[in-house]
Amino acid sequence: MADGSNVTVTGASRTGFPPRTAWPRRRWGEPWLAAVAGAFTLAQLVLVRPDLGLGWDETVYVSQVSGQVPAAFFSAPRARGISLLAAPIASWSDSTALLRVYLAVLSGLGLYFALRIWRAHLMPRVLALAGALFASLWVTLFYGPQAMPNYWVAVGALACVGCFLRVRANAGDRSAWWGVFAGAALMAWMRPMDAVYVVLPLLALALRRPRLLAVLAAGLLAGAGEWVIEAYMSYGGLAQRLSDASRIQGGLGRHLAVVDQLHSLGGRTLCRPCTGPAPNPVLTLWWFALPVLAALGAVTAVRARRALPVLLPLACAVTAAVPYLFLIGYAAPRFLLPAYALLALPVAHGLSHLVSAPTRGTARTVAVSLVAACLAAHLAVQYVVLEHTLHSSAANRDNWSRTASALHTLGVRPPCLLSGYEAVPIAFYTGCGSAQTDGHDTSTTTAALARAAHRTTVAVLAQPGDRPPAYARTWSMERAGVLHAYVAPFVRQGR
């Protein structure tokens, strides 16, 4: 089901949809999709650089399957899908560069196959443009090679919605049925609650088609099954895990996080609390253009009487974005990756209409030139923000690495245990386990940590000027990079 050499393209260039004819076997659009996916993979390797150290959340996910470091505390909102995706590399190698290359290649393949599903619904040039728009966002490039789940929710969303449309058009398309199941399962495997929000419009449309509804539900259950089972085994039940997840995220409810998301567009990977000035308007202009261009794409699709392939991903993008714009009290740009992936389709359709509308010579030339100039400016903005984000992220990770080296010098070596300020990522870099007595990663008590100090290597990290916990106030204080390390007597005796 794709475009090919035998398809009559009369009118297709204006509507952005493939003609309503039988689909030939040859698929001329696929080289363009492969080129976009290949460029996306190459851009990750060149611009993001494989030697970028692991971030805070990455250390948690990777530690779950690593053979080199103890597993960090796994808080209630997290799901193990990304850990298992990283396992083929992380389980036997501690090379961050190798893991990054593996994930970059995998993310390029994921984008290609997710876009390929849509070839029966949108013209190749529209699909290629949609893929390029999504892949060129700084947040997509930054998180594509990272051991983080949000990009994979986006890929699963594209695949699930595209296969859903194929099933509605042809119930005999067996591969599309499996695609609906697999796309829903991938999303739920990575982030169960995100998956639910994405598929809400699909569930509404499937109410009159019990088989399709059952396949969607089965995909969600298959992906979230481990998360639900773990809830009963380790978190006191599903209701308790959901409650804990809500608490850790600041309490899900009525929050206006739109401004926080806007602040994060300047390159802040986590905006919590989201204080400080807003980024330069030039850096955020594309964000305001998204709904306008998506609406244009929707209007042109309705006029072409082929509305569903554009309106459905638009509806799923809206439901995917709602919790992160209106239900949590902080922001991270990666949260909106599924919405960006789905919005890329109607946006690309709207842009395609602008450059292919039936206008006369000069007007068309001006429209094409204007769109090309805006896209070039968009790419420049994304590159600037990406470089800024990489610089600040690399600085944080270098600090963790230097602190780990200083701790090794002090005698804090595996097997060891860290607690206190930024203990989770620093423990990963040091090769230690981590345990916290308060905060989101609470996993032990002060009494248990004090007892552990008598039988293993323990250090408590604190910022200069901060007082250590009561049980560590008699421990030796040493400098560890920019931090203070309160080292248990056990370590001093060991040295």
PyMOL commands that set and color helices and strands:
alter all, ss='L'
color gray80, all
select helices_A, chain A and resi 12-15+30-48+56-63+81-90+96-120+124-135+138-143+150-169+174-190+192-208+210-234+238-248+258-264+281-303+308-326+333-356+361-409+423-430+446-452+470-472+489-494
alter helices_A, ss='H'
color red, helices_A
select strands_A, chain A and resi 416-420+433-434+457-462+476-480+483-487
alter strands_A, ss='S'
color yellow, strands_A
deselect
rebuild
show_as cartoon
